[in-house]
Amino acid sequence: MKLSRRAYLVGLGASALASGIDYRRALAHSPLPPTRVITHEDGFFWFGYYDKLQFSRDSRFVLSNRVRFEHRSPTAADEIEVGMIDLEDGDRWIPLGKSVAWNWQQGCMLQWIPGTESSIIWNDREGDRFVSHILNVATREKRTIASPIYALSPDGKAAVSCDFTRVADCRPGYGYAGFRDPFFDDMAPDETGITRVDIETGKSELIISHKRLANTGEIINNTKDAKHHAYHLLVSPAGNRFILLHRWAFPKGGHLTRLITANLDGSELRIVIPNGYASHFIWRDETHILSQAKGWLGNENWGNFLFEDKDSGIVEEVGKGVLDAGGHITYIRNNEWILNDTYPKGKDRFQTPHLYHIASNRRIDLGDFHSPTLYAGEWRVDNHPRVSRDERYVCIDAPLGERGRQLQLIDISQIQ
């Protein structure tokens, strides 16, 4: 049966919308890479942050969280399931464990442990503390260490972590429910801050306190009632240093943020971005950091700036006007490309993951994914694009109509 033009266009738009792609691009025959939904069970699925290892070493298994509700803050009693999807067996869902220590933006820090063939780690709560579980997905051997983790070292033997209770108070959507901050009334406690965790022994030690951060360097617009906290941690590619965001939040709303680096023992703090305007970042190599910031090189707006790992180490702006200035950035393909996304834009609230080729200043969009207005604030669904180990696929979190948040896989293997 031959379809009328109207029926054809409606069908084409519906098909594109079902896969999360902007139907206007489909109608314009704009090339977009193949995309498919890989979560098919009941429930809502998402992974979380962009700087964690979601794909197994052979890129066959994709980690995910599953939850039974959306559109509200998690309570201490709300439990999620963690598991993985087998891309070579019909996207089969494989349950692996559970957690009651999680948030909408980063899940429970579920990730593959670098340097291992089949071990994963995630955070949970047991008794009066947050912990982390380590599971070999092949043998199902499991052990628990008495500390939560945030970011792992490249060899998988150490981690840095933060005070998730304090973060929950200062930055809803990034901490964990379950406990009240014992230093709630202390603006910069000396007893809490950044910890270093030995993955093999489980031993944890405080290496940088909130008080030390508040007393290091100039704090722009600091006030007596500004509450200091640290989070967004990432270890360097060689494992020698790590990044943290030092943020001070004001009681009437708003905050300022510095990007600071330190050795893994907490020594040699460097204030790379001191002016209070730092956001998403990624290590380019052991001595350079790409970060979203503003107020540099004559640009008073937000942009992507390359910094050396030293005090105020500005180098250059990258992709001005082409690479989105508000997304979640990752270097791929020998640092020749940057993977990024956008927040919802325009009246249709489309989020657009994209690739940016540095040498040619060229951007390639990977799709447009509609984010309904209900997904806002703490329980929004950022795409947070993550690349597979073989760099063939990009996986994103995105709402999918009435099915809610789901995982979608984008094949970028043919993009050059």
Secondary structure as GFF3:
##gff-version 3
##sequence-region A 1 416
A	DSSP	alpha_helix	5	18	.	.	.	ID=ss1
A	DSSP	alpha_helix	23	27	.	.	.	ID=ss2
A	DSSP	beta_strand	35	37	.	.	.	ID=ss3
A	DSSP	beta_strand	44	46	.	.	.	ID=ss4
A	DSSP	beta_strand	61	67	.	.	.	ID=ss5
A	DSSP	beta_strand	80	86	.	.	.	ID=ss6
A	DSSP	beta_strand	92	99	.	.	.	ID=ss7
A	DSSP	beta_strand	111	112	.	.	.	ID=ss8
A	DSSP	beta_strand	119	126	.	.	.	ID=ss9
A	DSSP	beta_strand	129	136	.	.	.	ID=ss10
A	DSSP	beta_strand	142	145	.	.	.	ID=ss11
A	DSSP	beta_strand	151	152	.	.	.	ID=ss12
A	DSSP	beta_strand	158	161	.	.	.	ID=ss13
A	DSSP	alpha_helix	164	170	.	.	.	ID=ss14
A	DSSP	beta_strand	193	198	.	.	.	ID=ss15
A	DSSP	beta_strand	204	209	.	.	.	ID=ss16
A	DSSP	alpha_helix	210	214	.	.	.	ID=ss17
A	DSSP	beta_strand	227	235	.	.	.	ID=ss18
A	DSSP	beta_strand	241	249	.	.	.	ID=ss19
A	DSSP	beta_strand	255	263	.	.	.	ID=ss20
A	DSSP	beta_strand	270	273	.	.	.	ID=ss21
A	DSSP	beta_strand	278	285	.	.	.	ID=ss22
A	DSSP	beta_strand	288	296	.	.	.	ID=ss23
A	DSSP	beta_strand	299	308	.	.	.	ID=ss24
A	DSSP	beta_strand	314	317	.	.	.	ID=ss25
A	DSSP	beta_strand	330	332	.	.	.	ID=ss26
A	DSSP	beta_strand	337	340	.	.	.	ID=ss27
A	DSSP	beta_strand	350	351	.	.	.	ID=ss28
A	DSSP	beta_strand	354	357	.	.	.	ID=ss29
A	DSSP	beta_strand	362	365	.	.	.	ID=ss30
A	DSSP	beta_strand	369	370	.	.	.	ID=ss31
A	DSSP	three_ten_helix	377	379	.	.	.	ID=ss32
A	DSSP	beta_strand	386	387	.	.	.	ID=ss33
A	DSSP	beta_strand	393	399	.	.	.	ID=ss34
A	DSSP	three_ten_helix	401	403	.	.	.	ID=ss35
A	DSSP	beta_strand	405	411	.	.	.	ID=ss36
###
